[in-house]
Amino acid sequence: MNEIFRRISVRKYTDEPVEPEKIEQILRAAMAAPSAGNQQPWEFYVVRDRAVIKALSECSLYSACAAGAPVVIVPCMRTKGLRWERLGQIDLSCAVENMLLEITSLGLGGVWLCVTPEPERMEKADAALGLGDDLHAFALVPVGYPAEERPQQDRFDKSRIHYI
Ligand SMILES: Cc1cc2nc3c(=O)[nH]c(=O)nc-3n(C[C@H](O)[C@H](O)[C@H](O)COP(=O)(O)O)c2cc1C
């Protein structure tokens, strides 16, 4: 799959707005991800409000680039009523990777900014979105047309493969 080998973390974006149908396509990709027991513990916030984006970008030193994005998607995880609670974070991770691949495929750029499992970042992101006790921000995914370009780093390392 070409997108796997073209995807890079994009942290600089042009001012061009992202079309609503592209946002929906990214979220279709997210919800197409596998999840343990098909529990789909996710909700997705699409944030265009500049004040909320600014608050999200201040979750940590490492989320500052979100401030420059026209839109930030926040995949959130339900924590109540899950049959496979300990697998929820893995489910959300699958969804985020699908999003990043679809973002690449659509000619857009994005990056996974860590929120969960860092308590301070979760508290700040949850507060920015006004979330309650049973739904928590999992990651920030700023999305926009890329204002930076580079080839993907080649991390293939045969010595990491162990045939038995
Ligand atoms: C779980 C996870 C958390 C990450 N958190 C951050 C983050 O908080 N801030 C950031 O700028 N990049 C973050 N990244 C992106 C990584 O820094 C990036 O994927 C890595 O440097 C490799 O670069 P590439 O994605 O361009 O191949 C995160 C990636 C993952 C998978």
The ligand as an SDF file (V2000), in Angstrom:
LIG
                    3D

 31 33  0  0  0  0  0  0  0  0999 V2000
    1.8140    7.2500   20.0160 C   0  0  0  0  0  0  0  0  0  0  0  0
    2.4560    8.4110   19.3090 C   0  0  0  0  0  0  0  0  0  0  0  0
    2.5530    9.6230   19.9470 C   0  0  0  0  0  0  0  0  0  0  0  0
    3.1340   10.7220   19.3080 C   0  0  0  0  0  0  0  0  0  0  0  0
    3.1350   11.9230   19.9470 N   0  0  0  0  0  0  0  0  0  0  0  0
    3.6410   13.0020   19.3180 C   0  0  0  0  0  0  0  0  0  0  0  0
    3.5640   14.2850   19.9440 C   0  0  0  0  0  0  0  0  0  0  0  0
    3.0380   14.4340   21.0530 O   0  0  0  0  0  0  0  0  0  0  0  0
    4.0720   15.3540   19.2710 N   0  0  0  0  0  0  0  0  0  0  0  0
    4.6380   15.2210   18.0300 C   0  0  0  0  0  0  0  0  0  0  0  0
    5.0670   16.2360   17.4730 O   0  0  0  0  0  0  0  0  0  0  0  0
    4.7070   14.0090   17.4020 N   0  0  0  0  0  0  0  0  0  0  0  0
    4.2150   12.9070   18.0110 C   0  0  0  0  0  0  0  0  0  0  0  0
    4.2310   11.6930   17.3750 N   0  0  0  0  0  0  0  0  0  0  0  0
    4.8240   11.5670   16.0160 C   0  0  0  0  0  0  0  0  0  0  0  0
    6.2240   10.9360   16.0640 C   0  0  0  0  0  0  0  0  0  0  0  0
    7.1400   11.8620   16.6120 O   0  0  0  0  0  0  0  0  0  0  0  0
    6.6240   10.5030   14.6540 C   0  0  0  0  0  0  0  0  0  0  0  0
    5.7290    9.5350   14.1830 O   0  0  0  0  0  0  0  0  0  0  0  0
    8.0440    9.9310   14.6040 C   0  0  0  0  0  0  0  0  0  0  0  0
    8.9870   10.9350   14.9130 O   0  0  0  0  0  0  0  0  0  0  0  0
    8.3960    9.3500   13.2330 C   0  0  0  0  0  0  0  0  0  0  0  0
    8.2580   10.3250   12.2150 O   0  0  0  0  0  0  0  0  0  0  0  0
    7.2630   10.1010   10.9880 P   0  0  0  0  0  0  0  0  0  0  0  0
    5.8680    9.9630   11.5410 O   0  0  0  0  0  0  0  0  0  0  0  0
    7.4070   11.3560   10.1390 O   0  0  0  0  0  0  0  0  0  0  0  0
    7.6780    8.8610   10.2500 O   0  0  0  0  0  0  0  0  0  0  0  0
    3.6660   10.5860   17.9920 C   0  0  0  0  0  0  0  0  0  0  0  0
    3.5520    9.3480   17.3430 C   0  0  0  0  0  0  0  0  0  0  0  0
    2.9500    8.2770   17.9850 C   0  0  0  0  0  0  0  0  0  0  0  0
    2.8040    6.9570   17.2480 C   0  0  0  0  0  0  0  0  0  0  0  0
  1  2  1  0
  2  3  1  0
  2 30  2  0
  3  4  2  0
  4  5  1  0
  4 28  1  0
  5  6  2  0
  6  7  1  0
  6 13  1  0
  7  8  2  0
  7  9  1  0
  9 10  1  0
 10 11  2  0
 10 12  1  0
 12 13  2  0
 13 14  1  0
 14 15  1  0
 14 28  1  0
 15 16  1  0
 16 17  1  0
 16 18  1  0
 18 19  1  0
 18 20  1  0
 20 21  1  0
 20 22  1  0
 22 23  1  0
 23 24  1  0
 24 25  2  0
 24 26  1  0
 24 27  1  0
 28 29  2  0
 29 30  1  0
 30 31  1  0
M  END
$$$$
